[in-house]
Amino acid sequence: MDALPEYSMMVGEVRWRCLGFGDEGVPYRMAQNFPMLLEAARAARRRAYAPYSRFQVGAALLMDGVEFTGTNVENASYGGTLCAERSAVSAAVSSGRRSLELIAVSTDASELPEIGMRAPCGLCRQVISEFATPGLLVLLDGGTAIDGTAQGDVIPFDLLLPWRFRLKGERLG
């Protein structure tokens, strides 16, 4: 994969590495929500039930302008495990929401530089795509820098799942 264009920006007390954005950059109207969602995802991660993998994940999202959180809930059968992202989407959909505008994910791997260790799994990406609005942004917790500044990555969802499965005639977003 070619290197993605990137730049950094500060929003509140958080330093964001913005990946894969063209000249238009990150929409400012969404950026104001980044720090709040990052903190909500981190709080959800601390509530995870992960006795088997010990890999805690939290997610926070805005759907129709309302915040929802979710955490991973593991199960001894493994197949019964629910990822944090799907947990948050399920909570939002259960309350009647349908338009996913922004999602943040915080993992135990947040100190690692590899996006693949912090990004939603393939199943979660497909579920997210079901409700994704055009231009959906994904925030990935990057941990805390040596100077104590929170850090994260911002990436367009379309870069994480460029060829999502859709039924014939289904609308995008």
C-alpha positions as CSV (number, residue, x, y, z in Angstrom):
1,M,0.0,0.0,0.0
2,D,1.3,3.4,-0.9
3,A,1.9,5.9,1.9
4,L,-1.2,7.9,2.8
5,P,-0.9,11.7,2.8
6,E,-0.8,12.9,6.4
7,Y,-0.7,16.0,8.5
8,S,-1.2,16.7,12.2
9,M,-3.6,19.0,14.0
10,M,-4.5,19.8,17.6
11,V,-8.1,19.8,18.7
12,G,-8.4,20.7,22.3
13,E,-5.7,18.8,24.2
14,V,-5.4,16.0,21.7
15,R,-2.9,15.7,18.8
16,W,-4.4,14.0,15.8
17,R,-2.5,12.5,12.9
18,C,-4.9,12.8,9.9
19,L,-4.4,10.1,7.2
20,G,-5.6,9.9,3.7
21,F,-7.3,13.3,3.4
22,G,-7.0,15.3,0.2
23,D,-6.9,19.1,0.0
24,E,-10.3,19.4,1.7
25,G,-8.8,18.1,5.0
26,V,-10.8,17.0,8.0
27,P,-14.2,18.7,8.3
28,Y,-14.0,21.1,11.2
29,R,-17.6,20.6,12.2
30,M,-16.7,17.0,13.1
31,A,-13.3,17.8,14.6
32,Q,-14.8,19.6,17.6
33,N,-16.2,16.2,18.7
34,F,-12.9,14.3,18.5
35,P,-11.7,14.8,22.1
36,M,-15.1,14.0,23.6
37,L,-15.4,10.8,21.7
38,L,-11.8,9.7,22.4
39,E,-12.4,10.1,26.1
40,A,-15.7,8.3,25.9
41,A,-14.1,5.4,24.0
42,R,-11.3,5.2,26.6
43,A,-13.8,5.1,29.4
44,A,-15.8,2.3,27.6
45,R,-12.5,0.4,27.2
46,R,-12.0,0.4,30.9
47,R,-15.4,-1.3,31.4
48,A,-14.6,-4.1,28.9
49,Y,-15.2,-7.7,29.8
50,A,-12.2,-9.5,28.3
51,P,-11.2,-12.4,30.6
52,Y,-10.0,-14.6,27.7
53,S,-8.0,-12.4,25.4
54,R,-7.3,-9.7,27.9
55,F,-7.5,-7.3,25.0
56,Q,-9.9,-4.5,26.1
57,V,-11.7,-2.3,23.5
58,G,-14.0,0.6,23.8
59,A,-15.9,2.5,21.1
60,A,-17.9,5.7,21.1
61,L,-19.9,7.1,18.2
62,L,-22.2,9.8,17.1
63,M,-25.3,8.6,15.4
64,D,-27.9,11.2,14.4
65,G,-26.0,13.6,16.7
66,V,-26.3,11.4,19.8
67,E,-23.4,9.7,21.6
68,F,-23.4,6.0,22.2
69,T,-20.6,3.8,23.7
70,G,-19.9,0.1,23.6
71,T,-17.3,-2.3,24.9
72,N,-16.1,-5.7,24.0
73,V,-17.9,-8.5,25.8
74,E,-16.1,-11.8,25.5
75,N,-17.7,-15.3,25.9
76,A,-16.1,-18.7,26.6
77,S,-17.5,-19.9,23.3
78,Y,-15.5,-17.1,21.5
79,G,-18.2,-17.0,18.7
80,G,-20.5,-15.4,21.2
81,T,-18.1,-12.5,21.7
82,L,-19.3,-9.0,20.8
83,C,-16.9,-6.4,19.7
84,A,-17.0,-2.9,21.1
85,E,-17.9,-1.3,17.8
86,R,-20.8,-3.6,17.1
87,S,-21.9,-3.1,20.7
88,A,-22.0,0.7,20.3
89,V,-23.8,0.5,16.9
90,S,-26.4,-1.9,18.4
91,A,-27.1,0.5,21.3
92,A,-27.6,3.3,18.8
93,V,-29.8,1.3,16.4
94,S,-31.8,0.0,19.4
95,S,-32.7,3.6,20.3
96,G,-33.9,4.2,16.7
97,R,-30.8,5.9,15.3
98,R,-29.6,5.1,11.7
99,S,-27.0,7.7,10.5
100,L,-23.5,7.0,11.8
101,E,-21.5,10.2,11.6
102,L,-18.3,9.6,13.6
103,I,-16.8,6.6,15.5
104,A,-13.8,6.4,17.9
105,V,-12.1,3.2,18.9
106,S,-9.7,2.8,21.9
107,T,-7.8,-0.5,22.4
108,D,-5.1,-1.9,24.7
109,A,-2.8,-1.5,21.7
110,S,-3.2,2.2,21.6
111,E,0.5,2.8,22.3
112,L,1.4,0.8,19.2
113,P,2.0,2.7,15.9
114,E,0.3,0.0,13.7
115,I,-3.2,1.0,12.7
116,G,-4.1,-2.6,12.0
117,M,-3.8,-3.3,15.8
118,R,-6.2,-0.5,16.6
119,A,-8.7,-0.5,13.7
120,P,-12.1,-2.2,13.7
121,C,-12.1,-5.9,12.6
122,G,-13.6,-6.8,9.3
123,L,-16.9,-7.9,10.7
124,C,-17.2,-4.6,12.6
125,R,-16.3,-2.6,9.4
126,Q,-19.1,-4.3,7.5
127,V,-21.6,-3.5,10.3
128,I,-20.3,0.1,10.5
129,S,-20.8,0.4,6.7
130,E,-24.5,-0.5,7.1
131,F,-25.1,2.9,8.9
132,A,-22.1,5.0,7.6
133,T,-23.0,8.4,6.3
134,P,-20.9,9.7,3.4
135,G,-17.5,11.0,4.7
136,L,-17.7,8.9,7.9
137,L,-14.5,9.4,10.0
138,V,-12.8,6.8,12.2
139,L,-10.8,7.9,15.2
140,L,-8.2,5.5,16.5
141,D,-6.7,6.0,19.9
142,G,-3.0,6.5,19.7
143,G,-2.3,6.5,23.4
144,T,-0.6,9.3,25.4
145,A,2.7,10.9,24.2
146,I,5.7,11.3,26.5
147,D,4.7,14.9,27.1
148,G,1.3,13.7,28.4
149,T,-0.7,14.8,25.3
150,A,-3.4,12.4,24.1
151,Q,-2.9,11.4,20.5
152,G,-4.9,9.6,17.9
153,D,-5.3,9.0,14.2
154,V,-8.2,10.1,12.0
155,I,-8.9,8.2,8.8
156,P,-11.8,8.2,6.3
157,F,-13.9,5.1,6.7
158,D,-13.8,4.5,3.0
159,L,-10.0,3.8,3.3
160,L,-10.7,1.0,5.8
161,L,-13.4,-0.7,3.7
162,P,-13.2,0.5,0.1
163,W,-15.2,-2.3,-1.5
164,R,-17.9,-2.9,1.1
165,F,-20.6,-5.5,0.4
166,R,-23.9,-4.0,-0.5
167,L,-27.2,-5.4,-1.8
168,K,-28.0,-4.4,-5.4
169,G,-29.6,-0.9,-5.5
170,E,-28.7,-0.2,-1.8
171,R,-27.9,3.5,-1.2
172,L,-24.4,4.6,0.0
173,G,-24.3,5.9,3.5
